[in-house]
Amino acid sequence: MKKIIYVTGCLGFIGSYFTRTCLKMGWYVKGIDKITYASNLNFLKEFNEYSNFSFEQKDINDLDRLVNCDYFVNFAAESHVDNSIRKSDDFIKSNINGVYNILQLLKSYKVNGYEIPRLYHLSTDEVFSDIKSGSHVETDMLKPSNPYSSTKAAADMLIMAWGRTFDLSYNIIRPTNNFGCGQYVEKLIPRTCKYLSLGKKIELHNNGTPVRVWLHAQDTTNAILKVIESGVNNEIYNVSGNYEDTNINVVKKIIDCYFGEERDVNDYINLKYHRIGQDVRYSLNDGKIKKLGWKNECNFDEELPKIVDYYKQNFIW
């Protein structure tokens, strides 16, 4: 059966993967994006080729009505930690106030007598803060350590509260560090490629020692679709990648892919920067979603050369 689905942040990184997949499945997608610096207008050109795509340029804070739909999937967010440390206003507006507005719209939708669409909200592993060993499970306490993650944690709690108080139907997805083609250059992989193309040294926080788990955006998309397909309600799912490494080792791999041979990473990095409140390691236990039948398919070492080549061919300002 074909579905009608809202996708906010459809021109962003993970949102674009999800939008593309839904369109190829034949679902009707109502794309919402306010078009920020991190949005990719090339995606809009691509998606407009589909007759089952409709687009509205709008901030989620300004949404005032919903067309009849089956699902509402929220990717819209400010997401860069360094930006949130410099100035937090946009993060509070988008990640908290924007989610509040979505919840109020869904609440009104129910009052009007229609079957309320189920909300699928993309959260982050950062709401738990770091963990030196082991992995966080969905029921662990939220202990965000920077302005970005605190706004995402606040959104999660708002959604859970609306679920209990107003019988809102929702699911929250918390993925680890996403990678893939089309990501904005403030993130580690595309930023490293850009700096290599410019001959600039790559700035790494805390000597490059922070550890992240890498998850391909297509695997994240497939996880959300698996949750939708399962029909579960009012659940939270961790989604983990299958590759864990320090940032400096990831940059080393990017450099070797970029030049097609092994290079000394120390010739290309700047280790002078220290991020305030730096999380040393993120890790999620995703056994719960795997019980639904999902598993990650993308291999980091196989995908990385394709991604590096993409950024070599596509300079992003």
C-alpha positions, 0 to 999 in steps of 0.5 A: 500500500502506498503511503503519504509521508511528511519528511522535514529536513528533506534537503539535509544529509540523512533526510535526503537519503530517507526521502530518496528511498521513500520516493523510489518505493513509490510513497508520496513525500511531502518534503519540508525544509527551511533551506539553511546553509547545510541544505543541498539544493541539488537534492531538490532538483533531483526530488522534483523529478518524481511526480510523488514529491511535493515541496514546501520551503518552511521552518518547522516552527512556522508549520501551521497545518498538515495535509492528510498523511500516514507518517510524520518523520522529523529530521529537521535540526541544527546538528553541529556541536561546535556551532552550538557552543559558539551560539545556541539560539538556533539550536533551541529554536529548531531542536526544541521549539520546532519539535514543540510546534510539530507536537502541537500540530499533531495534537490538533490533528487528533482533535479535528477527528482524523487518525493521527499520523505517527511521529518518527523523530530522529534523535542522536547517540549524544543524548546519553553523553559519553561512555568509556566502556560498554554501550548505552541501552535505550533506557539509560539516563539522558546526560547531555554534555553540550548545547546541541545534545541537550536540545536533542534530549529535551526534544526526546523528553517532550515527545515522550511527555506528549505521548503519555499526556496526549496519547501521541503515537511516536517512535524515537530513533537514536543513531550513531555517527552517520556518514555517506555522500552529500554531507555538509563540509562541517562534518569530519569526512567531508571537511577533511576532504575539503582541507586536503583539496585546499592544502590546509591542515585538518583541525582535530579536537583533543589530539584526535583521540575521541572515539565514534561509531560510524553508521552509513546514512542508508543504514539509518534510513533502512532502520527507520523504515524497519521501525515503520514497517514493524508497526511498533508504537511509543518505542525508542531504538538505538541504531549503531554502525559496525565500525568504531575508531578514533577520529585520528585513525579515520582521518588517516584512512581518508588521507590514504584514500585521497592520495591513493597511497599511505601518507604520514597523518601528522603532515596533514593535521593540526592538534591545537584545538580542544573542544569544551566538554568533549565526549571521549566515546559514544557507543550504543547497544542496538540489540532491540532494533535488530530483533525487528530484523534490521542490520547494518549492511554498509562496510566503512572501509568499502564505502569510504573510497567512494565518499572521498572520491565524491568530495574530490569531484564536488567542492562544497563551499 
